[in-house]
Amino acid sequence: MSQGVEKTTRERLVEIFLNNPGVEFTPRDLLSMLSLGERDVERLLSDINHAAKTIRRATRNSAHLAMRPPMCRSCGYVFKDLETARIPSKCPKCKSERIAPPAFVLVRRD
């Protein structure tokens, strides 16, 4: 009897997003679903960036991963110019460290 090969975190992320289009996930949601600890958040964000590329390729551009950018909870500043998924440590406007994390959602194109 052959043993099944366990999926990588990236493969599991792609599966989560493809099976839940339109559902918004925060890094904390994904860490919980993947049974990862808080210290794995940076690696998770890197995996999300790669999963986004995989989703685009796998769906032949009929779906993409969208990101609601992080936002400062103190002054409302939105980190809208981020190229990749990350959680900034400090607001450039008010210097607060109270940053709401990004959220990710699979968006299908018509």
QUIDAWO-V842428 format. One record per residue. N is the residue number from 1. RES is the residue in one letter. SS is DSSP state (A for helix, B for strand, O for the rest). PSI is psi in whole degrees, 0 to 359 (999 if undefined). OMEGA is omega as a letter, one per 20 degrees, with the letter a starting at -180 (999 if undefined). Layout:
# QUIDAWO-V842428
<<N/RES/SS/PSI/OMEGA> <N/RES/SS/PSI/OMEGA>>
This chain:
# QUIDAWO-V842428
<<1/M/O/129/a> <2/S/O/146/r> <3/Q/O/143/r> <4/G/O/147/r> <5/V/O/129/r> <6/E/O/140/a> <7/K/O/150/r> <8/T/O/166/r> <9/T/A/318/a> <10/R/A/318/r> <11/E/A/320/r> <12/R/A/322/r> <13/L/A/313/r> <14/V/A/315/r> <15/E/A/315/r> <16/I/A/311/a> <17/F/A/316/a> <18/L/A/329/a> <19/N/A/353/a> <20/N/O/58/a> <21/P/O/140/r> <22/G/O/355/r> <23/V/O/128/a> <24/E/O/132/r> <25/F/B/133/r> <26/T/B/164/r> <27/P/A/322/r> <28/R/A/319/r> <29/D/A/313/a> <30/L/A/320/r> <31/L/A/317/r> <32/S/A/314/a> <33/M/A/329/a> <34/L/O/3/a> <35/S/O/45/r> <36/L/O/159/r> <37/G/O/166/r> <38/E/A/329/a> <39/R/A/350/r> <40/D/A/8/a> <41/V/A/320/a> <42/E/A/317/r> <43/R/A/321/r> <44/L/A/315/r> <45/L/A/322/r> <46/S/A/318/r> <47/D/A/325/r> <48/I/A/318/r> <49/N/A/319/r> <50/H/A/322/r> <51/A/A/324/r> <52/A/A/318/r> <53/K/A/318/r> <54/T/A/317/r> <55/I/A/316/r> <56/R/A/315/r> <57/R/A/313/a> <58/A/A/329/a> <59/T/O/6/a> <60/R/O/48/r> <61/N/O/17/r> <62/S/O/352/r> <63/A/B/151/r> <64/H/B/160/r> <65/L/B/119/r> <66/A/B/150/a> <67/M/B/127/r> <68/R/B/119/a> <69/P/O/158/r> <70/P/O/156/a> <71/M/B/143/r> <72/C/B/126/a> <73/R/O/344/a> <74/S/O/311/a> <75/C/O/351/r> <76/G/O/4/r> <77/Y/O/133/r> <78/V/B/128/r> <79/F/O/70/a> <80/K/O/348/a> <81/D/O/22/a> <82/L/O/133/r> <83/E/O/325/a> <84/T/O/165/r> <85/A/O/127/r> <86/R/O/165/r> <87/I/O/107/r> <88/P/O/151/a> <89/S/O/335/a> <90/K/O/145/r> <91/C/O/130/r> <92/P/O/341/a> <93/K/O/308/a> <94/C/O/358/r> <95/K/O/10/r> <96/S/O/151/r> <97/E/O/9/r> <98/R/O/82/a> <99/I/B/124/r> <100/A/B/133/a> <101/P/O/164/r> <102/P/O/167/r> <103/A/B/152/a> <104/F/B/142/a> <105/V/B/142/r> <106/L/B/126/r> <107/V/B/125/r> <108/R/B/140/r> <109/R/O/146/a> <110/D/O/999/999>>
